[in-house]
Amino acid sequence: MPTSRESRPRRYLVCEPRHFEVRYAINPWMRAEAPVDAALAGQQWETLMRAYRAHGHTVEHVPPVAGLPDMVFAANSALVVGGRVFGSSFHAPQRRPESTEYETWFKTAGYDVYRPESLCEGEGDLVPAGRYILAGTGFRTARAAHDEVQEFFGVPTIGLQLVDPYFYHLDTALFVLEEDAETGEANVAYYPEAFSSGSREVLRRLFPQAVIATRDDAMAFGLNSVSDGRQVFIAPQATGLIDQLTARGYVPVPVDLSEFRKAGGGIKCCTQEIRS
């Protein structure tokens, strides 16, 4: 991968946290004794939106729906590659209505939407990385969905087994730093212990220059980050990872989404990328 970092304008789909709260527990982060400060959550989310726009990215909005508190986590709604939309089928019954709301937005915007037959939670477990799609399983997305993804996009799909319930989605344990459109090469940052031994070896072979995160940085949701190839929108609490990225020539843009961590979410969870 080149050492001079270049950003590329992105198009993001988001959902305002108007109805965000912790109403149920579907991952280890969600605890009723840690109520959400709704006003602070709104301020943090708006700060992220301003940061995206300030760096040249387009932000589009899905209207929030009362009774769907996790709809703010737009990344889980779909995977969009080459203008094709692979929708979601949520594991938790509480989140299943979100699929219809996002599908409606995409169809209104002129997209066809494929609804998977198997459990699949969009970019939560599906991460395009150059010539591959990395696909997590173990907690939310069924391995059978990986086959559906490969058939739909015609892109080699690499299954990765998640083993730590705190990293229940792939996008909590790994994110793509940069991709080269000409060569298909990519590089990532990840936390090895979130994966089975075989999946760790796969990642080591695919990404020998990867940035390796500590558990402290992973638990701070440092890997639930968004990179545009140069700027990395990242949790400020992930100090070690920020130092590593800076040393590699990336430009960290710290944005605190600590209120969303109470539901097991962060920057990437709130951000769906529309890849045309």
Secondary structure, 3 states (H helix, E strand, C coil): CCCCCCCCCCEEEEECCCCCCCCCCCCCCCCCCCCCCHHHHHHHHHHHHHHHHHCCCEEEEECCCCCCHHHHCHHHHCEEECCEEECCECCCHHHHHHHHHHHHHHHHCCCCEECCCCCECHHHCEEEECCEEEEEECCCCCHHHHHHHHHHHCCCEEEEEECCHHHCCHHHCEEEEEECCCCCCEEEEECHHHECHHHHHHHHHHCCCCEECCHHHHHCCCCCCEECCCEEEECCCCHHHHHHHHHCCCEEEECCCHHHHCCCCCCCCCCEEECC
